[in-house]
Each structure stands twice: as structure tokens, then as C-alpha cells.
Amino acid sequence: MDVSVVIPNYQGQELLKNNLPKLIKELENYKDLKTEIILVDDGSTDNSVNTAKSFPRVKVLQNEKNSGFSTTVNKGVRQAKGKILLLLNTDVYPESGFLTPLLKHFRDESIFAVGCMDKSNEGRGMGLWRRGFLVHQKGEIDKNDTLWVSGGSGAFRKSIWDKLGGLRQIYSPFYWEDIDLSYRAQKAGYKVLFEKDSVVYHEHDKGAIKKKFSAGFVRGIVFRNQFIFVWINLTDRNLMVGHFLWLPYHFVKTLLNLDFAFYLGFFKALLKLPEVLKVREENKKLFKLTDRAVVERYS
């Protein structure tokens, strides 16, 4: 089973110095696997590219300009030769032996993705529809099924990735694109799992988003992408009606709290409405299961 590791990078010079050697050393333990490491730089202005190129095992691709997470990952995936894609952020490094328990699940051809145990934020992905939105949270670790696999530390079957169209660029620059991909996969009839014995460590505070963007901007993008997620994926009539009926409540609540990020997210999502409607029609062609059938497994 060939494995392609895809690493999106932005301004990650120091993280690459620390974490690439750990990854390379770990992959050397799997003599029976064909592995490759593809790093895609998203317009960094530090010395990330030269740092990555100093490791002979790493194939380096570069975006001409800063393009966001989805575009960067998709670019690496298009160049990947492995049947299994392993996505790792630059601020993530693996514990010894993490790959074996991850890959065993792919013997089942219906498995699309398997998520790692992030020791900094333990738990499998859970979720429920609450007050018109999908609310995601972490759940117990003693079960394998999960609502989503993180795009920063998870394995994906490339053939299904290609059928689904990869990460949606409508979410650029970041957030919700990995939840969206897992959700689309499950509505299309594929399985998404969590593996507690595949352990990684995620240095959240050292990631590129906190370095580049203000907290207010990030919250606006998160709310925008929550709206986009609902509008392009939700096909249950009652849940969609509920989404719009709950909006006045959210508008009043956030206004009273002087929290204008929700308003900002809503209007930013509206600006993308033509693209939203186009993507929604593309998604519907692949869906086989209902929203309730998917989410009720994890609520």
C-alpha cells in the first residue's frame, strides 16, 4: 500500500526544522511501504522552501501566491502517487508506530478516511444539528466511527478523494473544509473512522493561522464557513427550514453580546451565494444518505 504524505506549509521554517526529521525517521521504519513526502509551500516569505529542500526525501512544490489551505493541499494531492494520502500540518509530528494502526483500516474498500489521535485535543469527531447549525465537538475515544477527520492529521483513500473532488476551495483561506469533505464522503456512502492508537502531537499555538490573522478575522471566516457548510450540504427539508427559522435568534443574541463576527460571516457567505448554489448542485449528485442518517450516528 503506497503512501503519499502531503504537507501544506506557510511560514513554517522552524516547524519544518523540528518536525520533518521526526517524520522522515518514522517513515524509515516501514521498509515494506513505498512512501513519498510532498510539501506544498503557500507563498512563504521566510526560508521555508530552502529548509524543505535541504531534506532529499522531500518533494517541494510552490504556489505563486498565498492561496489558502484547500488549494495548497489539493495541489499536493494531484502530484501524489500513493493510494493512501496522509495529510500532516507543519505543526504536527507523529509518535513512533502511528502509521500501522492507521493503514490497517484501508483493507476495507468502503473506508475513505481514518483520523489520528491528536494528543493535544483528544477525542473523535462528534456533531449534532443544534439551532440551525452543525455543532462539532470531541467525543470518547473507545469507538472507531467519527463524523470527520482532520485535514491536519489524517489518512485518506486517494481514489475516493478524487471522486469527491477533494477539498472545496469555497472555504478558503481555512477552516471547515475537512469537516465538509468527511461529511460529503459519508453522505455519498463511504465510511470515516478514528484510530486512537495512531498518535500525533499538534502544536496549535505555533501554526500559521495565529501568526498571520487576527482573532476577529478568523472568527468571521469561521462563521462564514459554517453558513456555507449548511447551504451547500444540507438536503433535509426540515433541517434547512430550521436553519432559517433560528437565524433571527442568532442575530439578536449576537447583537446583544456586541459580537459582530456572526453578522460579518453571514454577509461574507451571501457574497458567495452564486458559488454556493453551483457547489450545492455538484454535491447533490453524489449524495446517497440523508443528513439525519449521517449525524444521528454521532449525536
Secondary structure by P-SEA (a helix, b strand, c coil): cbbbbbbbbcccaaaaaccaaaaaaaaaaccccbbbbbbbbcccccaaaaaaaccccbbbbbbccccccaaaaaaaaaaccccbbbbbcccccccccccccccccccccccccccccccccccccccccccccbbbbbcccccccccccccccccccaaaaaaacccccccccccaaaaaaaaaaaaacccccccccbbbbbccccccccccccaaaaaaaaaaaaaaaaaaccccaaaaaaaaaaaaaaaaaaaaaccaaaaaaaaaaaaaaaaaaaaaaaaaaaccccccccccccc
